């Protein structure tokens, strides 16, 4: 969990095993199909701890972001996925707009 009060944190329990989630996050064509392509160029890997954590620099029109994916064992062979999004170049309006849009996305919940 992030100590950054401006970070957006999403948690999800997925039916897929951790290995499959890791592959979907680290294979660019699969990641883009699942999460969509970054708005302003390709994502860049900043940190990769195989099977556990992936940090990406995610370029947007509002400025670069850091998106971290933490993968853990879920119940029944599934995966617990925590996604933390931080604006590297804060734009308060863009962050507030993104927070409103993301909080209404079905299947995800914002962590307290």
HUZIRA-V619698 format. One record per pair of residues at least 12 apart in sequence whose C-alpha atoms are under 7 Angstrom apart, sorted by the first residue. I is the first residue (numbers start at 1). GAP is how many residues later the second one is. If there is no record, write none. Layout:
i=(I;I)
gap=(GAP;GAP)
//
This chain:
i=(6;7;7;7;8;8;8;9;9;9;9;9;9;10;10;10;10;10;10;10;11;11;11;11;11;11;11;12;12;12;12;13;13;13;13;14;14;14;15;15;16;16;17;17;17;18;18;18;18;18;18;19;22;38;38;38;39;39;39;40;40;40;41;43;43;43;43;44;44;44;45;51;52;52;52;53;53;53;54;54;54;55;55;55;56;62;62;63;64;64;64;65;65;65;65;66;66;66;66;67;67;67;67;68;68;68;69;69;69;69;70;70)
gap=(80;77;78;79;76;77;78;73;74;75;76;101;102;72;73;74;98;99;100;101;70;71;72;97;98;99;100;68;69;70;96;61;66;67;68;64;65;66;63;64;62;63;60;61;62;33;53;54;55;60;61;32;29;20;21;22;20;21;22;19;20;21;18;13;14;15;16;12;13;14;12;20;18;19;20;16;17;18;14;15;16;12;13;14;12;29;32;26;23;24;25;20;21;22;23;19;20;21;22;16;17;18;19;15;16;17;12;13;14;15;12;13)
//
